[in-house]
Amino acid sequence: MVESVTSAVIEKALDTVLRKVSEGRKLSTEDLVVLMLGLFREIRNDIANTNKRIDTLYDLLRKIYEALIKGATTQRQKAGKSQT
């Protein structure tokens, strides 16, 4: 709840600062802090997205590994049966 309110406030403040930038107006210290907060939020989102992609790759590798182990086990069992 608090995060969504904070995010909305930062978004609104960021829009105001970006409007100032597009108008060529001078930015205050508070404006720079808002820009930094916006940047940190984007970095956090990028990290979260990267973590999701890493998790997806890890799951895929796990499935490939399990399939390889299962295939190798099946081949050993078949080889053992054909020798007897």
N, C-alpha and C positions, 0 to 999 in steps of 0.2 A: 504494500500500500504506500509506504513512505517513499520507496524507490520510484514508483510511478508518478507520484506528485513531484518529487525532485526532478525527475526526467522531464516532466512537462514544464517546470519552471526554467530549467536549463535550456530547453528547446526554445521557449519564448524569448528568453534573454539573448540567446544565440542569434535568433532571427533579428532582434533589434540591433545587435552589434554588427552583424553582417550588412544590415541596411546602412548603418553609419559608414562602414568601409566602402560600400558601393557609392555612397554620396561623397566620399572623399573627406569626411569629417575626421577630426582628431579623436583618437581613442583614449579613454581614461584608464586608470589602473584597474578599476572594476571591470571595464570592458575586456581588458587583457586576461583577467582572471576567468571571465566567462568563456573566452576563447580557449583557454587552457582546459577548463572543465569539459568543454565540447570535444576537444582533442582527446582527453583522457577517456571519455565515454566511447569515442570511436575506436581507440586502441583496445579498450576492454572488449568491445564487440568483435573486433578482428581476432583477438586472442580466443574468445569463445568459439568463433566460427572455425578457427584453426584446430582447436581442441576437438570439435565435433568431427572434422575431417580425419584427424588422427585416430579417433575412436572408431570411425567407419573402416579405415584401413586396417586397424588392429583386428577388428572382427572378421574382415575378409581374410587376412593372413591366418587367423585362427581356424577358420573354416577350411582353407586350403591345406593347412597342416593336418587337420583331422582327417580330411579326405585322403591325403597321402599316406598317413599312418594306417588308415583302414584298408587302402589298396595294397600296401606292403604286407599287412597281416594276412589279407586274403590270398595273395600270391604265395606266401610262405605256407599257408595251410594247403593250398592246391599242390604245391611242390612236394609237401610231405606226404600227401595222399597218393600222388603218382609214383613215388619211390617205393611204396609198400605193395 
